[in-house]
Amino acid sequence: MSVQSKKEKLPIVVTIYGGFWLSQYGLEELNPICTNLNQLGFAIWNIEYRRLGELDGGFPGTYNDVINALTLLRI
């Protein structure tokens, strides 16, 4: 017997952590929130971006990273 999987569309939550845009903070800061939202039935898109103190961090690099990530999200 073959099992056919049903593709299910989940509501999507996009998270963009704050972290003061400093390099010592990363997207893992939101892991507990993302895990909780996922357990509640949401698909999670936790965006990483270059931060201050990293090559090209700050404007416009950080802004471009967020825009590029959102552009990749297909609904």
Secondary structure, DSSP 8 states (H G I E B T S, - for coil): -----------EEEEE--GGGBTT--GGGGHHHHHHHHHTT-EEEEE----BTSTT-STTHHHHHHHHHHHH---
